[in-house]
Amino acid sequence: MLWQRYKEFLCDIPEIGLLLDISRMNFDNSFFDSKEPEMQKAFTQMEALEAGGIANPDENRMVGHYWLRNPAIAPTPEISAEIKFTIRAVKEFTEDIHTGELKTPEGKIFKKLLVIGIGGSALGPQFVADSLKSPLNKMTPYFFDNTDPDGMDSVLAEIGTALDETLVVVISKSGRTKETRNGMSEAKEAYSKVGLNFPKYAVAITGNGSELDKTAENEGWIARFPMWDWVGGRTSVTSAVGLLPAALQGIDIDSLLNGAKLCDIATRNRVTRKNPAAILALMWHYATGGKGKKDMVILPYKDRLLLFSRYLQQLLMESIGKEKDLSGNAVHQGLSVYGNKGSTDQHAYVQQLREGINNFFVTFIEVLKDRGQRSMMVEPEITSGDYLAGFLQGTREALSEAGRESITITVEEISPKTVGALIALYERSVGLYSFLIDVNAYHQPGVEAGKKAANTVLETQRDILSFLKNNQPKSFRAGEIAELSGKPEKVEMIFRIMMHIAANPDHNIKMEKAEPVWNSRFRS
């Protein structure tokens, strides 16, 4: 029975070396027919998006990440030319760095790479870097992907005394992203401390005319590459955002782009059962009732794909998690994503997946090729890779026996082509699913709301620091500070601010601890 179902619903895309198996999803035989009208409508909407329609009405923007790997389909000759020029510029710049045509001011070859970004400007490049790393890489990549000082110190410690041979790539479309700005400032300080002129080590990837673009131009940075307003951060990995770090690392970006292009072609097929992105979107809809009722667990059985679930978290959750539909109705849509890797998950959360609450569906990702050479036998006729494959099938079987649903994606190997194809597959699946549930996948108002709230916290911090300095040497409880500074409604916020700044030497604030802790006093 399962074998028959496997054969009936298997989607084979040989041009990208990918199999999609949905036989362990328990939809009935009428499901595809019932969803076909909606799917055909989604195909039409996707065609309009690729043709240059305004897909993000909030900002009156097109959405064009599909053009990045096939400039010929861009809606204008100007956009097509810009994409081609940028790809050529990335290759030429990379060649100049690798050959030493472009050296450090001290005449050294650049051997390391520090990428500074946040969200899609870091997650995509990190996933590509980790999945395709090799001892033969031309440069070793490092990342500032947060505004955590300790995290940045840790990265700088890893680079160590090699800062004078480390190229810095700063990525921010607007040039106003605070996390990226902070990382850039910390990097500048680190270079300055060892007597290095930061601009002569720095490259910007940003929007034309942005604050970062102006800074890079005015300070004489080595190079600047574009981020276009029609490419969102979470879909930017096949733009200069992902291509430049990958090329510098030594990854074959032509193969990466080709894999994405071939997958785009396969996922334009309007025959639903032959389109892997359409099938994935429909399985998400089936599993969650189109309302996010279940979580998506990503289980790649390959160490190189460990960061794939983190990358997909942003791609799906920022795209699908929306309060309102396209008509402005409150729908509170979403699709939660988490994941680990096989067979690590055997010793982590598979126990709950099999026997706990059934609030998920699994996507297994299987890679057929174990390594580049023959493997030793750890047991008679059994290799380590055989064990990995066995654990995947065993876990899949155990979950199925317990009534837990799963999808399995099989690829032949991890290569630039395969990684490009996986990126394109999920980008297209997200687009189609968003049309099925009628939400805008290409804006993120919730992210902006969080940024505005953070600004309120920081403005409050400035006000209370000023209050304490003006009232030295007196000490105050958080409630007193809130009342006397005219912010009684922000007393909890003020208490939490005070605990943080008192724990650090930067603002010279002292905390006189008390019990209960909220009666502690603070002074400047």
N, C-alpha and C positions, 0 to 999 in steps of 0.2 A: 504493500500500500504506500509506504513512504517513498520507495524507489519510483513508483509510478508518479507520485506527486512531484518528486524531485525532477524527473524528466519533463513533466508537463509545464512546470513553472520556471525552469532554469533559463536565465538570460545569459547568453554567451556573446561577448564582444571581442572577437579574436584580434582586431586591429590594435587594441590596447592591452590585450592579454588579460582580460578580466571576466570572471564569472560571478553572477549574482544569483544566490539561492534563497528563495523566500518560502521554501516548502515547509519550514517549521513555524510559519505564521499561520494561524488557524482561521483564516478567512474562508468563506464558503464560495462555491462555484459561481455565484451570481455577483460577487463583489466587483470584479473588474467591469462587467457590463453596466452595473448600476452607477459607476463613477465615470464612465466613458464620456458623457456630455460635459461634465465639469473638467475632465482632463483635456478635452479638445479645446475648451475655452481657455484653459491655462496655457496651452501651446500657442494659441493666437496672441494672448497677452505677452508671452515671452518673445514672440516674433516682433511685436511692436516695440518692446524694450530694446531688442538688439538693433532694430532699425533706427533707434535714436529718439524714441518717444520720451516724453517727460515722465520718468518713473518715480521721481521724488518731488511731488508737488509742493511740499513744505519749503523747499529751497529752489524750486524751478530748475531742477537738474536732471540731466540724462544719467543713465547708469550704463557704463561701457566697459566693464572689465573683460567681457568676451572679445572685444576688439583688440585687446592687448596681445593676444596670441594669434590673431589673424587680422592685421590692419586692413586688409582688402575689404572687409565687411563694415568698416567704420562708416558712419553716415555722411561724412564730408571728406574731400581730398585733404583738407588741412589737418584733420585729426589723424588720418592715415599717415600722412607725412611726418607728423610729430612723433607718432609711435615708432615708426621705422628709424627716424633720426635718433631717438633716445636709445633704442636697442643697439644701434651702431655706436653711439657715444659710450654706452656702458662697456661694450667690447673693447673699444679703442683705449678708453681710460684704464681698464683692467690690464690690457696688454702693456701699457706704459708702466703700470705699477709692477707687474710681474717681471718685466725685463730690466727694470731699474732705470728706464728712461725718466720716470718720475721718482726721485729719491727724497729722503728726509733732508732737512737743511744741513745736517752733518754728513750727508753723502751716503747714508745707509739705505739698504733695501728694506722696504716695508714688509714685515713678516707676520704681524699680528693685526687684528681688526677689532675695533670696539664699535658696536652698533648701539646707538642710543635712540630708543623709541618707546612707545607704550601701546597696548592693545594690538590692533592689527599691524601696526608698524613694527612690532617686535615678535608677536606670536607666529606669524607666517614665516618670516625669515629664520626664526629659531627652529621651527619645525623642519624646514628645508635643510638648514645647517646640520641639525642633529641626525636627520634621516640619511643624509648623503655624505657624512664625514668620512674621511679616508686618511691613512698615513701619508698619502701622496698629495694631500691638500697643499695649495700654494701658501695659504695664510690661515692662521688659527683664529676663529671668531670668538668674541666675548660680547656680553650684552648687559647694558643698563636698561632694565625693563620696568623700573618702578622708581619711586622717589624715596626709597628706604636708604638712609645714609649707611647703615651697616652693610646692606647688600652691595652698595657701590664700593665700600671699602674692601669687601671680600673679593670683588672682581679685580680691583686695582692691585690687591695683594697677589692674585693669581698672575697678573701681567708682570708684576714685580719691577725689575730694573730694565725691562724691555719696552718701557713707555716710549723711548726715543726711536723705536722702530714699529710703533703702533699707529695705524691709520684710524681715524675716527669718522664714522658716518652718522650724522644726526638726521633723524627722520621726523618731520611734522608738517602736515599739509598746511595748516593755518599759521604755523610758527608761534602760536600762542599756547600750545599745550603745556601746562605747568610742569607735569612730571618730566617731560622731555627737556623743557627749559632748565629745570633743576639739575637733571643729569648732565646737561651741557655745561652748566656753571660749575658743577663739581669736577668735571673732566678738565675744564679750563684751569681750575685751581690746582689740580694735580699736576698738570703740565708746567704751570708757572712755578710750582714749588721746586721742580728739578731743573729750572732754567730753560724750559722749552717754549717756543713761540707757538701756541696752540693753533692759530689759523693755518700755519704751514703743515699741519697734520690733519686738517679737517675738511670734510665734504658734506654738503647739505643736499637732502632730498626734500623738496618743499614746493608749495604753490608759488607761482610767479607773482612777485611783488609782496609776498608775505613778510612778516617781521624777521623770520629766519633768513629768507632770501636777501633781504636788505642787509642784515648783519653779515652774512657770508660775503656779499659783494663789497661792503664797506671795509671789512677787515682783511679782504684778500685771501679768502679760503681757496684751497686747491681747485675745487670744482663744485658745480651745482647741477642737480638733476631735477626734472619736474615731477610734481604730483598734481594731477589734473582734478578739477572739481567733479568730474564725472566718474571718478574711481573712489569708492569708499575704502576706509582703512582695512576693514575685514576682508575685502576682496582685492587687495592691492598687491598680493604676493607675486603676481606675474607682471607687475609694473617695475619701475626702477627700485621700488621699495624692497622687493624680494630679489630682483635680478642682480642688482649691483653687489649686495653682500654675497650672494651665491657665486657670482662670477669671480669675485675677488678671492673667495675661499678656494676656487678651482673647480666648481661644479659646471657641467655642460648645460648652459642655459638654453641653447638651441634645442636640446633634447627635452628639457623641462617644458619649454613652450610648445614643442611638437606634441608631447603627450597630452597637454591641456587642449590643444587644438583638435586632436583626433577624438578626444572625449567629447568636446563640444559638438563635433559633427555627429557622433553617435547619439548624443542626447537631444539632438534636434529632430530625431525620427518621430513622426506623428503616429506611428504604430506603437501604441502604449506598451504592449507586451515585449517589444524589442528595444525599448528605451530604458536603460538602467536608472536614470535620474527620475523618470516618471514613475517607475516601479517603486523606487525608494520613497518618493513623496507619498504615493498611495499607501504604502505600508505604514508610514508614520501616521497618516490619517486614520487608517484602520486601527492601529494599535492604541491610539490616544483618543479615538472618537472625534478627531479633528479639534480637540479642546485641550490637548496637553495633559490628559488624565494619567498617562504613564511616562516614566523617565526613559531616556535612551542611554543604555550602557554600551560604551565602545570598548571592545576587548581585542586589541591587535596582538596577535601571537608573534611578535617580533620586537626586539629591543629598539630597533631603529624607528619604530612607530610610536614610541612612548608618548611623545609630545603631540601626537595627532589628536587625542581626545581634548587636550587643552586648546588646541587650534580650533577644533570643531565646537567647543563650548562657546567661544565668542561668535563664530560664524553663525551658529544656529540661534543661540539665546539672545544675542543682540538683534538679530534679524527678525525672529519670530515673536519674541516677548514684547507684546504691545498691548496697551490699554484699550485702544480703539481700532475699529476696522476702517476701511477706506471711505465709508459713509459717515464716519464720526460716531458710530454707536459703541458703547462700552462693551468690550468682549473679553478683556483680560486674557489674551492668548499667550501661549508659551510652549516650549518644549525643552525640558531640562536634560542636560547632557553631563555624564561623568564617565570616568574610565580609568583603567590601570593597564596592565599588560599581562598576557599569558606567558608562562604559567604562574607568574607572581600572584595573579588573582585567585589561584587555587588556595593560596594560603592567606588570603585577605578577605574578600567579601562574597565569594561564591557560596559559602555556607548559607548566607542570608538569601542570595538569589534563588537557591534551590528550595529552601525550606521556610523562608520568612515571608514577609508581605509581598504579594504579587503585584507590584506597582511599577513594572518596568518591562522593557523588551531589550534584547541584547543584539548588538551587531558584532559578530566575530569577523576579524580580518585575518585571512590566512595568506601566508607567503610561501610558495612552494619551494623555492630555492633556499637551502640552508646557508650556504657560504660559497666562496669562490673556488674552493678546492675540496678534495675528498675528506670525509670525516672519519675519525677513528671509531671503532666499535666499543661502546661502553659495556655492552653485553653481547652475547652471540647474535649476530645479524641485526643489531639495534644500535643506532647512533644517538647522540644527544638531540639532533634534529628530529629523529624519529619519535623520541619521547615528546618533544614539543608538539609535533603533529598529533600524536596520540592523546595528549592532554586536551588539545582543542576539540578533537572529535568526542572524547570522553565527556568533557564538560557540556558540550552541545547536546549529547545524548542524555546526560543526567538531567539537564534542565528540561528537555523535551518530555522525558518520562514524568516529570513533576508538573507538567502542564504550563511550563514557562516558554514563551515564544522567542524565536531568534531569527536573525538574518545572517547569512554568511557571504562575505565578499572574498573572493580568491584572486590573487594576482600571482604572476609567475615569479617575480623578483622585485627587490627594491632597487630602483634605478631612477635617474632624473625623469625619464619618460613616464614611469609608473607613478612617481610622486606628483608630477604635473597632472596626470589623468585623475588621480584621487582628489586633488584640489578642485579640478573642474567638475568632477562628478558631484561633489557635495555643494559647490556653488550653484550648479544648475538645479539640484534637488531642492535646495533652500528657496530658490526663485519660484519653482513650480509649486512647492507646498504653500508658499505665501499667497499665491494666486488662488489656490484651492480654499484657503481659509480667509481670503479677502483682507489681508493686512499689508501694510507697506513695509517690505523687508529692508528698505534702504535709508531709513532714518532712525534716530536713536534719542528721542526726547528725554527718556529716563536718565540717560547718561548725562545729558546737559543739566537736568534738574539736580543731580548729585554734585556736579561741579559748582552750581550756583549756591547750594547749601554749604559746600566746603568754603566758598568765599565768605559766607556769612560768619562761619566759625573763625576764620582768620582775621576778619575785620573786628570781631569781638575781642580776639586775643590782643590786637593792637591797642584797643581802647582800655582794656584792663591792665595791660602793662604800663600804659601811660598813667592810669589812676594810681597804681602802686608806686611808681617812681615819684609822682607828685605828693605822695603821702608817706614818704620815708621818714622815720624807720618803723612806722606802725605796722602791725600785722592784722590781718582780717580773715574771717571765715568766708567761704564762698558765698553764703547767703548775704553777708554784709557787703561784699564787693558788688554783688548783683543789685542790691538796693541802692547803695551809694553812687553807683555808676549809671543808674537809671535803666537797668536791665533786669528787673525782678523776674520776668518770664523766662530768663535764660540761665537760671541758677544752676541747673544740672550741667548745661554746656560749660559754664564758667568753672565749675568744680573739676570737670574732666580736663579742661584746658590747663588749669593750674597744676593738677597732678602731673601732666606731661611735661610742662615747661620747668617744673621744679625738679624733675628727674634728670634734667640735662643742664650743662653749665652755660648754655648759650645766652640766657637772658638774666642770669644772676638772681634768680628767684629762689627763696628758701621756703621749705615746708616744715612747720612745727606740727608733727603728727599727734593726733589725739584719738581717743576712742569715744564714740564711734568715729570712723575715719572722716565722715563728712563735716565733723567739727574741727578738723585740722585748720591751722592758720597759715597764711602765706604773707610773705613780705619781700620787698625789693632790697 
